[in-house]
Each structure stands twice: as structure tokens, then as C-alpha cells.
Amino acid sequence: MPNPLDAAAVRAWCGLALEALGRERERIDAINVYPVADGDTGTNLYLTLESAARAVEAAFDGHASAGTAPGLADAIGAMAHGALIGAHGNSGTIVAQLLRGMTEVLAADAATADAGRAAEALRRALRRAAASTYEAVAHPVEGTVLTVATAAADAAERAAGTGGAAEVARAAHEGARSALRATPGQLAVLGRAGVVDAGGCGLVALLGALADALSGETSVTPVAVRADAPLPEAAGCEAATRAAADGCHNPDGPAFEVIYLLEAGDDAVARLRTRLDGLGDSLVVVGGDGLWNVHVHVDDAGAAVEAGIEAGRPYRIRITHFGGATRVKEPAMAARAVVAVVPGAGLAGLCSEVGATPVAVRPGEPPASGELVQAIRQAHAREVMLLPNDPELRHTAAAAAEQARTEGVRVALIPTRSAVQGIAALAVHEPGRSFDEDVVAMTSAAGATRYAELAVAERQSWTMAGVCQAGDVLGLIDGDVAVIGSDLTVTATTVLDRMLSAGGEMVTLVLGAQAPPSLAERLERHVHERHLAVDTVVYDGGQHGAPLLIGVE
């Protein structure tokens, strides 16, 4: 029996889409020849949908704690937002815009319980989704996911009035499949490689999952990745990709892919589009309401980031070098590497300086397990130390470690609960000793480091230190509120004194983006005057949310 187009259907859609992309990821990666033959479209789509699914689950959890149920607008809005903040690569960015386009229609049409209205709403949502992708891409190219999305909307439009939302979704899926098969004849690079568009493959899988979610049936239909064969063996896909990379990669093309989230206004983003379009190609800017996801291929990655800084506040910056896209020579694997989750650009830079692979995040936007797995792969080592640096990421990091182990990487999950514990673990990391000895040393260093952070209360609430009011400065020691104050520096000194009352030889201060300029100097002076023989080291962490992190060893 068909399911209504509601929040539960969106939740089911996310789950089925993630399963479908998980099955097809390697095959889609293998046929990725446009716009760059870097073999990661399937992976990027999977990571994007994983972020979307996490956001939907968080929406359901939030409503459950309040004793309510999410509506369609809540669920589809969460899915689109999760895809936006977690979009990977050109394909993931475009899919995020597709979901945003659907949200614009479905969130405005709350009364979708009626089958006729639901079908009409879905038809209009798919049309808006297809149109929005062309608006986001600087120079649209036919024979790509854009063409497939338009064909899906066309098919959905023809099916409207003949059934409910399930029939519209199934028609859109079939229309997308037909359009996908025609892409080799529309885009020369696909025709030479003998494959269909990789991004289009991902969209077909996504629409198939939507049709299954609404129909209440699961009809697993493999995506046809070649023009002449429904489902080739993996070796055939890899050979096609290698041939395409050898014949189609342009050595004079842009050297870097730059992606970042950006907080900026519409006018600033319009100027940014013009500037980035002059710097490179494959420009896609998606989002709205002050939050955007920017994707571009350039030779000067620094200039692309600087353009974002001029437009607003960029974060979650990812820069990928296309040198490996030609697959001429794989870099040698390192014996051991460190992957660390860090809350700010400054700490990310610190990790990079010492050879670690950072995963930079913002408050309220934790990384998905797939993002951590991707970072482990990028570390390109046989052995990896994974530092989650947050107690809330323990299960996510454990899942990522388990996945990486199935891929042949030996991973140790170091139980760091704060960035300062991660710094302590990094300080004793020694690739030259045995794996087990390194794990013990890093774990011991992290465990011997007490941690604290200063935060500003957003609302009145009960804490272990009493009742706090909005705007109060909170001093958290080992995760619990221990001090409530009104002044950041005074509260920080109180926290330091409490931590050092139990002894300590080294204080680590990590300054946040909103920390006052004089904070570090005043705290260093306080430690020097009140706690003899205690050294202090200061880092500019750049994290948002916590103006100060403190570690005591």
C-alpha cells in the first residue's frame, strides 16, 4: 500500500537512499570521468546523503524529546540542510541544491495527506529541484546530472493526475533512467569512455529510493553505468575509468578542488560567483538564507578561499589536489598517520604542521562516520591513530574505525575527549616505535590531561554549579559546569586555580575566535604569579562557541 508523503516517508527515503548509494558507490566511483576523472563521485554522494540522513534523525530525536512529531516541512528541511552542510564534491553540492529546491515547494505545501495534492506537490517540487540546479551551476552542461534531473521532472509532470505521489516518484525514476542511458551521446567525454554520467547514476539511485519509500515496496534495481551493459564487473569499470583519465584529463586544467561552507548575504554571494568564475571552472554555489556551499576548481586555492573571506565567513574548508586524478603514480603509503577532529582553523593548521590529518568542524555540526573514513583514506597510511577529541563522537569514531579496518587499515581509537587532550596525545606520538606502544603512550598522555572550556550560556538552566542565566560565563571542567561567572577572564582564572590545586606542570590555552585580545596575556601572568614552576603554552585555535579551551598536564 502506498505511503503518504510525510515526515516518515522522508526518513525512509534517507535510509533507502543511503543503502542504495552504499551498494553503488564503488561502481559510480569507477565511471567518474567528468568534470574530473578523480573516481570519487559515488563516495561524495554517499557522504552527502549520510549527512542528510543524520540531520533527519536529529530532527526526529528533537521532536521526540519534546513529545511531538516532526512535520513534512521539518523533515525535508532537515534533509536539505544536512546535505548542504555535508556536501562533498561537485555531485554532492548539486544534489544538496536539488533537495533545497524540493524543500522550497514541499515545506510550503503542508497539506499533503490528500493523495491528489501530494502528487501535485511532488511534481512541482521535482520541477523546482531541476530548475534550481541550473541556477546554481555557473556554466550548465547537458549530458550530466542536470539533464537527468530535468528528464525526471518532465516524466513526473506527465504522470501527475494519473495517481498519487508514489506513481509520480516512480515515473520520475524511470524518466531519469532513460535520460541517463542517453548521456554518452550528449557529452563527448562520456562517449569516449563508454560510460554514463556518474552524477546522473547517483540521482537515479536517489529517485529510486524515493519511489520505494512512497510505494512501500523495495525493488532493488541496479543502476546501469555503461551505455551497453546493465551492470559491468568492477574490473571493467576500473578499466573504463583509467582509459578516460588517460585520454581526457587535461594537465593544463585547474589543479585544485576547493569547497567550503560560507555565511554571507545574497549580494556578497553574487559578487563571489563573479570572482570565482574568473578564477576557475566547475563553479557551483548552492544554499540561501545566509548559508551557502561553495565548490570550484582552481589553480590558486588561496585566492578562492580569500574570495570567500571577503564575501563572509568561510569554514569547513576542504582543498583537494587533482594530481592523483590521472592515476599515473600512487604516492607511497606512510607507515603510520594521525587523524584528528578539531573545532577550529587554527588547530587544524597546528595538526597539519605536525603531519596529522585534521577534520575541522563547527559547534552543532559533528562529522559523520563517512567523513572520518574519508579522512583516514586521505591519510594514506597502513596504521592510523584516530583522535575524536569529543565524547559525543565516540560512537561515530568507532564506526569509522571499524569501516577503515575492513579496508585493510589498522586503526586505533585514542579516547580523547577534548582538543587539548588531542594536543597532548600528538605531542608524544612517535611513528618509529611499535603500534601498541604508540597507542599506550598517546592514550596515557590524553588521560593525564585534565580539560576545561569556557562557554557563554544561551538560556537560563540548571547546572551542577547552580542556576545560570543567559549571558553568564560557564567554566566546565572535565565536561561538567564547575564555575558560573559574569566575566570571562575572572571565570577563567577561577577555573585554572581549581584545576591546578590538584597539581600540574603544564597549562595549555587554546583561544577561540571570540576571545578578547588580552585574555592570553592575563592568564599567563596569573599562572606565573600564583603557580610557580608551571609552564604555559598558548595556541590560536580559532574555534567558535568556546572562547577558551584549557588543558592541565
C-alpha positions, 0 to 999 in steps of 0.5 A: 500500500502506498505511503503518504508523503510525510515526515516518515516517508522522508526518513525512509527515503534517507535510509533507502537512499543511503543503502542504495548509494552504499551498494553503488558507490564503488561502481559510480566511483569507477565511471567518474570521468567528468568534470574530473576523472578523480573516481570519487563521485559515488563516495561524495554522494554517499557522504552527502546523503549520510549527512542528510540522513543524520540531520533527519534523525536529529530532527526526529530525536528533537521532536521526540524529546519534546513529545511531538512529531516532526512535520513534512516541512521539518523533515525535508528541511532537515534533509536539505540542510544536512546535505548542504552542510555535508556536501562533498564534491561537485555531485554532492553540492548539486544534489544538496541544491536539488533537495533545497529546491524540493524543500522550497515547494514541499515545506510550503505545501503542508497539506499533503495527506490528500493523495491528489495534492501530494502528487501535485506537490511532488511534481512541482517540487521535482520541477523546482529541484531541476530548475534550481540546479541550473541556477546554481551551476555557473556554466550548465552542461547537458549530458550530466546530472542536470539533464537527468534531473530535468528528464525526471521532472518532465516524466513526473509532470506527465504522470501527475493526475494519473495517481498519487505521489508514489506513481509520480516518484516512480515515473520520475525514476524511470524518466531519469533512467532513460535520460541517463542511458542517453548521456554518452551521446550528449557529452563527448567525454562520456562517449569516449569512455563508454560510460554514463554520467556518474552524477546522473547514476547517483540521482537515479539511485536517489529517485529510486529510493524515493519511489520505494519509500512512497510505494512501500515496496523495495525493488532493488534495481541496479543502476546501469553505468555503461551505455551497453551493459546493465551492470559491468564487473568492477574490473571493467569499470576500473578499466573504463575509468583509467582509459578516460583519465588517460585520454581526457584529463587535461594537465593544463586544467585547474589543479585544485578542488576547493569547497567550503561552507560560507555565511554571507548575504545574497549580494556578497554571494553574487559578487563571489560567483563573479570572482570565482568564475574568473578564477576557475571552472566547475563553479557551483554555489548552492544554499540561501538564507545566509548559508551557502556551499561553495565548490570550484576548481582552481589553480590558486586555492588561496585566492578562492578561499580569500574570495570567500573571506571577503564575501563572509565567513568561510569554514569547513574548508576542504582543498583537494589536489587533482594530481592523483586524478590521472592515476599515473603514480600512487604516492607511497603509503606512510607507515603510520598517520594521525587523524584528528577532529578539531573545532577550529582553523587554527588547530587544524593548521597546528595538526597539519604542521605536525603531519596529522590529518585534521577534520575541522568542524563547527559547534552543532555540526559533528562529522559523520562516520563517512567523513572520518573514513574519508579522512583516514583514506586521505591519510594514506597510511597502513596504521592510523591513530584516530583522535575524536577529541569529543565524547559525543563522537565516540560512537561515530569514531568507532564506526569509522574505525571499524569501516577503515579496518575492513579496508585493510587499515589498522586503526586505533581509537585514542579516547580523547575527549577534548582538543587539548587532550588531542594536543597532548596525545600528538605531542608524544606520538612517535611513528618509529616505535611499535603500534601498541606502544604508540597507542599506550603512550598517546592514550596515557598522555590524553588521560593525564590531561585534565580539560576545561572550556569556557562557554557563554550560556544561551538560556537560563538552566540548571547546572551542577554549579547552580542556576545560570542565566543567559549571558553568564560565563560557564567554566566546565571542567572535565565536561561538567559546569564547575564555575558560573561567572559574569566575566570571562577572564575572572571565570577563567582564572577561577577555573585554572586555580581549581584545576591546578590545586590538584597539581600540574606542570603544564597549562595549555590555552587554546583561544577561540575566535571570540576571545578578547585580545588580552585574555592570553596575556592575563592568564599567563601572568596569573599562572606565573604569579600564583603557580610557580614552576608551571609552564604555559603554552598558548595556541590560536585555535580559532574555534567558535562557541568556546572562547577558551579551551584549557588543558592541565598536564 
